[in-house]
């Protein structure tokens, strides 16, 4: 007997997504200090105050890539740092794009994380997908540590529609 796809309890999923969004909301307040803590705990000295700007994005990315090259982070610590970078990236996108906000994707397409940035015009940016295994991706800005900045500037182009297009 073959079984069909497992039915997902949308009420349970919706509640889990709401809780995940609340978790992100609480992490947003401390994300910069959390990133500095992880970097400095791993032996990287952060020589400037971080903010939600492109210079800070370059500092974070340069430090991240240095840690990856030196293999100074455990896999678990690397995932934590990538998640924090995702939150940082989301905050930067929100600041750069009018009417952008953190939200839950409820569209017709599969996404890596249902928590991300909603842009004007029913678009969704999956910041966590971009940051997951960032060191292994061939993306614009990789060579000069401006990949985070390039991603923020291209947020609308790399977004996922929240509605199917009508043809």
C-alpha positions, -999 to 999 in steps of 0.1 A, spaced: 0 0 0 15 34 -10 9 63 12 2 98 -1 21 129 10 18 136 47 -8 162 54 4 192 72 -16 207 100 -18 243 89 -30 254 123 1 239 140 24 252 113 9 287 115 14 287 153 50 275 149 56 303 123 42 329 146 64 317 174 95 318 151 86 353 140 84 363 177 118 347 183 133 368 154 117 399 168 134 394 202 168 385 185 167 417 163 173 439 193 206 422 201 218 409 168 247 433 165 261 425 199 254 388 194 275 389 162 303 407 179 302 381 207 304 352 183 332 368 163 353 378 193 347 344 210 362 328 179 393 350 180 383 377 156 388 413 168 360 436 158 377 470 156 347 492 150 312 496 164 287 478 141 255 493 128 230 485 101 251 499 72 272 486 43 305 491 61 294 469 89 281 444 64 316 442 49 332 439 83 308 411 93 313 393 60 351 397 60 352 382 96 329 354 86 349 344 56 381 346 76 367 322 103 355 298 76 390 298 59 407 292 93 381 266 103 379 283 137 342 276 141 324 243 148 296 235 124 271 244 151 287 278 158 289 284 120 252 279 117 245 302 146 267 329 130 249 324 96 215 328 113 227 360 130 240 373 97 205 365 82 188 386 109 213 414 103 207 412 66 170 412 71 172 444 92 194 460 66 168 452 39 140 466 61 160 498 66 168 501 28 133 494 15 103 515 22 74 494 35 95 463 40 90 443 72 97 409 88 69 385 81 57 350 74 56 337 38 21 323 30 26 319 -7 23 291 -32 60 283 -36 84 264 -14 108 285 5 137 276 27 124 295 57 89 308 61 103 337 81 118 365 60 113 400 46 81 410 29 86 437 4 61 460 -12 43 444 -41 38 410 -26 74 399 -27 92 378 -1 130 377 5 144 346 21 174 360 40 182 327 57 184 308 24 210 333 12 231 330 45 229 292 48 263 279 37 272 314 24 309 305 21 300 278 -5 280 300 -28 292 318 -59 275 351 -55 281 386 -66 305 404 -42 321 372 -29 357 381 -38 357 416 -22 333 408 8 304 428 -6 280 399 -11 258 410 17 256 445 2 249 432 -32 221 410 -19 205 439 -1 206 461 -32 192 432 -53 165 422 -28 136 429 -51 152 409 -79 159 378 -58 125 378 -41 98 351 -43 63 361 -53 37 357 -26 10 351 -53 11 332 -85 13 354 -115 -18 356 -137 -13 347 -173 
